[in-house]
Amino acid sequence: MSYDKELYTAALAVQRATLLTQRVFHEKAKGTLSKDDKSPVTVGDFGAQALIIQAIKKNFPKDEIVGEEEASSLRDNHSLGDQIWSLVQSTHLDDQGVERSLGGPVESKEQMLQAIDAGSSAGGAKGRIWALDPIDGTKGFLRGGQYAVCLALIEDGEVKVGVLGCPNLPIDNEAPLSAEVGDADDTSRGVLFAASLGAGATSRPLSHGSLQQSQPIHMKVVPDISQATFCESVEAGHSSHGDQAEIAKKLGITKESVRMDSQAKYGSIARGAGDLYLRLPVRANYEEKIWDHAAGDLIVREAGGEVTDAEGKRLDFGKGRTLIDNKGVVAAPKAVHGHVLEAVKSVLSSK
């Protein structure tokens, strides 16, 4: 079965939502270094979720959506609701034809609230369910670093379509992996990753209108694991930096890891800018959210990589809103994934 329409709709919906998040950053968040003031993230999360869900519901009205946000706080806080509505109604793609293909604009504040509330699916192993993270990497977003707008279609528990909008990653697939925060006005940044099951993975520049020309992306061949570059989360609360350092040592990797926020890590290794992505459990009862991994998991696998948990099991997106049956994430080129997994198991079993 072809998922061309789903992929096209998802890519355009994510592209449009990134325009809103960039506006929020420029208008509200520039220079903010602390997450204590959550309002810019809140505005961006709600606005991007509304725009994406509206497009999904217009094109695939029977599909369910697992989203992070629900609108009750906006119904109580009218000024915040009005602020988000102002952004949503004024964010659109420059090309009227592609805007119409998304279903046109959100028509009212109430329709916006209803769209946000439509992200309440419990998930599960049956049916067509979209997993949405409107701003993945909130601290990265606030400081002008890496964040991603993430959308994936899961059908009967299997990821079929994945899209990542990464406004602050370099467009150039050959650019070396770096944790540096670039100029938010840099026109050489802004990339849209996409994949559908069995059809490969691509990248293209983000734009303000129709989709730009895409190019296929592939994981890099790693002939010597000791020369690999691995990336990890910025936040120690998200992944165990100490365990990851031990694993790097076991693999003979001496290069410092690159730390960045969000599923931008999945996109980066999928196009060969990095090689390995490790996200190791920080506590036994932690459950990863499906929207934090679904799109990136498919993009890496379609680019020639392997993604499992720390025990070597495939990530199971059919158990609800979390990856309840998985602990951690190990993503690497297929040829070396087994070697990396052995090191992961060795380090974790010695604790």
Summary of the structure (lengths in Angstrom):
residues: 351
radius of gyration: 19.0
end to end distance: 45.4
largest distance: 58.3
contacts: 1250
relative contact order: 0.14
helix: 38%
strand: 20%
